[in-house]
Amino acid sequence: MKRRTLVKASLAAAVVATMQAGAAWAQNPVLKIGFVGVTSGPAAAWGISNQRSMETRAAWINEAGGYTIGGTTYDIEIVSFDDQKDPKRAIAGMEKMANEGIHYVVGPNVDDGAAAVRPVAEANGIMYFPYAFPKALYTAPASNAVLGMVANYQSGPAIYKYLKDEKGVKSVAFVAANESDPLSQRDGGVAAAEALGLEVVSSNVTYQVDTTDFTPVLTPVMRTRPDLLVLSGVSPANAPQLIRSARELGFQGIISTETAQDATVLSEGAGDLANGFISVGGASTPEIASDMMNEFVDRYTKMFGEYNDESNTKVYALEYILETIKANPAAIDDVEVFKTTMDSFEAPNPYMKGGAVLKYVGSSSFGQKRQVAVPLVVNVFQDGKFETLFVAEVD
């Protein structure tokens, strides 16, 4: 009898402890931030980097007790939706966010998806942070989208100028997938190259995204003997295949892209043949990374067992959203207040050394501040990892 009484008492104590722990956890209201982007298929690395960056930062914030806005401390919950790189699914994802009362969403990751969700976002008072480049998304009368990275028409000219000045590049060829995003990026790259005085020797060769043999695609391009081969808008899955085919065809020039890539995928798919490949990297280098950035990388790696350099850029979107709301708490459920706050917003950049600040830019490209300020880091792949080629800024 005494033993039963002791067991009952122990169980009762455990239940009370569990209820108390739940009550303690439930003391903070929840602030939901959405993610709508591609986490499956050839371009999955782009969206997975977004989602994991957000989840890593949210877990870190919650572990530290939450995020305080206007005297109220919130736990951050990331609500994710895989749009599978399909504009119709992107719309469904944004509608899901609207139905859950979410006003701030990161993504989509591609041009078609970002354009498709615009009506839903504007009709439901949602600010969204795409990783897509069409200027119409960020130029008036559009006002609900904020570019989450450096655009190809900003990075392209910087890369081409560097290669022209430092590597003696004089001619360039462009190859793109037969989809709107890569074709748009190709056209922007051609214009930028021509403006710099480079000779564009080929720009009309395209391929289907499900191509597995790129030798027939690249053979006519190789005949033009360019100094630089640009893989416009190339997905992380296609990049190593294209690089391998170009090298096996005897191309010895420079290969580059304005899209971010995955070092592991490059290493597995192209090995040493990918050495020298130039791409846009994450917005950090060892020289400028703060202690907080280093801790973010460590936490991310422990959560997911690996790290994607692109997350050095993707970590910023959630930080910008929360810091901007914190600067004007009325923005928590009113994106018009958020927009007004953006014009003069500044906050310390926790991920960089040297007094860097978070602020919105884009006036030069869009006529309004609809872009997060992150460093333009250009990488070169070498022996299984990315090395920093140069760092620049955009306005």
HELIX and SHEET records of a PDB file:
HELIX    1   1 LYS A    2  ALA A   26  1                                  25    
HELIX    2   2 ALA A   44  GLU A   63  1                                  20    
HELIX    3   3 PRO A   87  ASN A   99  1                                  13    
HELIX    4   4 ASP A  111  ALA A  116  1                                   6    
HELIX    5   5 ARG A  118  ALA A  123  1                                   6    
HELIX    6   6 LYS A  135  LEU A  137  5                                   3    
HELIX    7   7 ASN A  152  LYS A  167  1                                  16    
HELIX    8   8 SER A  180  ALA A  195  1                                  16    
HELIX    9   9 THR A  215  MET A  222  1                                   8    
HELIX   10  10 ALA A  239  GLU A  248  1                                  10    
HELIX   11  11 ALA A  263  ALA A  270  1                                   8    
HELIX   12  12 GLY A  271  ALA A  274  5                                   4    
HELIX   13  13 ASP A  291  PHE A  304  1                                  14    
HELIX   14  14 SER A  311  LYS A  314  1                                   4    
HELIX   15  15 TYR A  316  ALA A  327  1                                  12    
HELIX   16  16 PRO A  329  ILE A  332  5                                   4    
HELIX   17  17 VAL A  335  MET A  342  1                                   8    
HELIX   18  18 SER A  363  PHE A  366  1                                   4    
SHEET    1   A 5 TYR A  67  ILE A  69  0                                        
SHEET    2   A 5 THR A  72  ASP A  82 -1                                        
SHEET    3   A 5 VAL A  30  GLY A  37  1                                        
SHEET    4   A 5 TYR A 104  VAL A 106  1                                        
SHEET    5   A 5 MET A 127  PHE A 129  1                                        
SHEET    1   B 7 GLU A 199  TYR A 207  0                                        
SHEET    2   B 7 SER A 171  ALA A 177  1                                        
SHEET    3   B 7 LEU A 228  SER A 232  1                                        
SHEET    4   B 7 ILE A 254  ALA A 260  1                                        
SHEET    5   B 7 ILE A 278  VAL A 280  1                                        
SHEET    6   B 7 LEU A 376  GLN A 382 -1                                        
SHEET    7   B 7 LYS A 385  ALA A 392 -1                                        
SHEET    1   C 3 GLU A 346  PRO A 348  0                                        
SHEET    2   C 3 VAL A 357  VAL A 361 -1                                        
SHEET    3   C 3 GLN A 371  VAL A 372 -1                                        
END                                                                             
